[in-house]
Amino acid sequence: MSIAYNAVKRLAREKPSWLPIVKACLQEAKESKGEFAGAWVLETLNKSGGKGWFPNLRPLVAYGILKHEQTTRGGRRAYYTMPDIQGVEKALKELNF
């Protein structure tokens, strides 16, 4: 299995509250076909009925699910990519998420 697949499975055990955020990231990664902003993920999460706020996506970078690409707007907007969309998607499906 891929690193991202294993990372999502581990995240589900250690920080299950982050799974809706991973799902929103997956949606943004598919739609953008490249880089996406963390702010867009929050917007997608809220549109899909998810609740909450997260300060940044660094935990998902640390797990290996996302890769930080750049920061703009005076350091206030970070952009990410999801290197293994298929691995993340497969793990979420197996978790029935």
N, C-alpha and C positions, 0 to 999 in steps of 0.2 A: 504494500500500500504506500501511498505517497505521504510526504511529510505533512501536507495540509490536511489530508484525510485523518491521519493520526492526531493531528493537533486539534481538529474539531471534536473528535471523540474524547480527547483528554479535557478539553474545555467543558464539554458536557458534564463530565464528572466533577471538575474542580470549580467551575463558575457557570452553572447552567443558566443563570439570568442573562448571560451574554449571547445565548443562542438566537434570540430575535434580532440582535444587532448583526450577527454573522449573516443571517438570512437577508437582512436589508443590504448589507455589503455585497452579498452575492447578486442581488437584484441590480444594484448600481453597477457592479462590474460587468454584468451582461449588457446592460443598456448603454453604458459609456464605451464599451469595447476598448478600454484603455484606463486612463487615470480618472479617479473620481475624488471629490472632496468629502471630508468627514461630515461637513454640514449637510451635504446632500443625503448622506446615510440617515442622519437624524430626521430629516424631512420625510424620507421614505418610511422610516420606522413609525413616525407619527401618523402618516397617511394610512398605513396598514392596520391601524388600531393599537399599535404598540404604545406603551407609556414610557415616560421617563426622559432622562437626559444623561449623557455621558460626557465627560470632559474631553476625551480624545480616544483614539483607536490604538493607542500604544500597546495595550495588552494583547490585541490581535496580531500586532507586529511581533511582539515577543514570543507568541506561540507559533509564529511562522505561517499564519493564515493570510496576512496582508504584508505588503512591502511598502514602506514609506518612500515616496518619490521626491517630493519637494514641499516647501512651505513658502507661501506668498502672502500678500496683503499685510505687510509689516509683521510677519510671523504669526498671523492670526488664522490662516487657512492652510490646512495640510492636505496634501493630495496623496492618494494611495493607489496601488494596483493589487489585484488578486492573482498571483502567479499560477495557481492551480485551481481554476474554477471547477473543473470536473471532479477533483478530489473533494472539495468542499461540498459540492452538490450531492455527491454520493453519500458522504457521511451524514448530511442533514436528512436525506431520504431514509437512511437506515435508522436514524434516531426518530423517525416519524415526525419530523419538524418541517 
